[in-house]
Amino acid sequence: MKTLFVEENVKYIGSQLVPHWIYKNYKIQGDAIVAFCGECEVKLTEMVDIEDVINDEPIYSKFMLSFISEQFNIELVEGVLRQRLLITCIKEALEARGFQVKRSGDDLFVNNKKLSVSIATKSMTSVLIHTGVNILSEGAPIPVSGLESDLGIWDIKEFAQEVMKNYSEELEDIVLASTKVRGV
């Protein structure tokens, strides 16, 4: 899986969760994950999480670390499993820094405050994943934790690159592990 940290700020509005967004914008073809920082404002009209739409829960963060991944030749259930693996990689990176992190499904919590948002969906050609981790906690519509404001993690690029590297290596290791067993 190819990885990229985008240096410029990008406002995540939900419309980026479409096939080939990474390829069109960053010329990375195939399975990939990119990370970027910026404001996050997903209105109900752009939401792919129907539960959030029904509950009238748009997403907003003044400053968020976003990961977008596009992965081909897999079904949605495998995509959701890969989404949970990404969440676990984020959780492990935080725990390695000494933080206590609770995972509930595809959500992460620190000090009983929500740290992340995440969704996986299927397009006609791929599975798309967006995971956002709050950098700042101010201005959110619900109580949240932030990487900088609450955890004191200042090198967001280094954190994002570590998460993407670990995620990519986990996926490669899973495929490799499937090639070393004898069928029964």
Solvent accessible surface area in square Angstrom, and as a share of the most:
residue,aa,sasa,rsa
1,M,48,0.21
2,K,106,0.45
3,T,61,0.35
4,L,60,0.30
5,F,24,0.10
6,V,6,0.03
7,E,117,0.52
8,E,106,0.47
9,N,103,0.53
10,V,28,0.16
11,K,88,0.37
12,Y,9,0.03
13,I,71,0.36
14,G,8,0.07
15,S,49,0.31
16,Q,15,0.07
17,L,13,0.06
18,V,66,0.38
19,P,44,0.28
20,H,63,0.28
21,W,32,0.11
22,I,4,0.02
23,Y,93,0.36
24,K,150,0.64
25,N,76,0.39
26,Y,48,0.18
27,K,168,0.71
28,I,26,0.13
29,Q,116,0.52
30,G,29,0.28
31,D,48,0.25
32,A,0,0.00
33,I,0,0.00
34,V,0,0.00
35,A,0,0.00
36,F,1,0.00
37,C,13,0.08
38,G,5,0.05
39,E,58,0.26
40,C,0,0.00
41,E,54,0.24
42,V,8,0.05
43,K,122,0.52
44,L,57,0.28
45,T,128,0.74
46,E,73,0.33
47,M,24,0.11
48,V,68,0.39
49,D,41,0.21
50,I,127,0.64
51,E,117,0.52
52,D,29,0.15
53,V,59,0.34
54,I,134,0.68
55,N,76,0.39
56,D,97,0.50
57,E,88,0.39
58,P,68,0.43
59,I,37,0.19
60,Y,73,0.28
61,S,2,0.01
62,K,109,0.46
63,F,51,0.21
64,M,3,0.01
65,L,0,0.00
66,S,1,0.01
67,F,0,0.00
68,I,2,0.01
69,S,0,0.00
70,E,5,0.02
71,Q,0,0.00
72,F,43,0.18
73,N,152,0.78
74,I,15,0.08
75,E,122,0.55
76,L,74,0.37
77,V,115,0.66
78,E,68,0.30
79,G,0,0.00
80,V,48,0.28
81,L,116,0.58
82,R,37,0.13
83,Q,4,0.02
84,R,90,0.33
85,L,37,0.18
86,L,0,0.00
87,I,0,0.00
88,T,43,0.25
89,C,3,0.02
90,I,0,0.00
91,K,43,0.18
92,E,94,0.42
93,A,2,0.01
94,L,0,0.00
95,E,70,0.31
96,A,87,0.68
97,R,81,0.29
98,G,66,0.63
99,F,53,0.22
100,Q,166,0.74
101,V,14,0.08
102,K,125,0.53
103,R,99,0.36
104,S,56,0.36
105,G,29,0.28
106,D,33,0.17
107,D,32,0.17
108,L,0,0.00
109,F,53,0.22
110,V,5,0.03
111,N,115,0.59
112,N,144,0.74
113,K,82,0.35
114,K,47,0.20
115,L,0,0.00
116,S,0,0.00
117,V,22,0.13
118,S,16,0.10
119,I,39,0.20
120,A,13,0.10
121,T,32,0.19
122,K,78,0.33
123,S,22,0.14
124,M,194,0.87
125,T,69,0.40
126,S,0,0.00
127,V,0,0.00
128,L,5,0.02
129,I,1,0.00
130,H,6,0.03
131,T,0,0.00
132,G,0,0.00
133,V,0,0.00
134,N,7,0.04
135,I,0,0.00
136,L,44,0.22
137,S,26,0.17
138,E,90,0.41
139,G,59,0.56
140,A,23,0.18
141,P,94,0.59
142,I,92,0.47
143,P,101,0.63
144,V,14,0.08
145,S,1,0.01
146,G,0,0.00
147,L,0,0.00
148,E,36,0.16
149,S,47,0.30
150,D,65,0.34
151,L,17,0.08
152,G,37,0.36
153,I,16,0.08
154,W,180,0.63
155,D,82,0.42
156,I,13,0.07
157,K,79,0.33
158,E,78,0.35
159,F,0,0.00
160,A,0,0.00
161,Q,79,0.35
162,E,47,0.21
163,V,0,0.00
164,M,3,0.01
165,K,115,0.49
166,N,51,0.26
167,Y,0,0.00
168,S,9,0.06
169,E,85,0.38
170,E,71,0.32
171,L,14,0.07
172,E,97,0.44
173,D,84,0.44
174,I,95,0.48
175,V,88,0.50
176,L,118,0.59
177,A,43,0.33
178,S,75,0.48
179,T,95,0.55
180,K,160,0.68
181,V,107,0.62
182,R,199,0.73
183,G,68,0.66
184,V,171,0.98
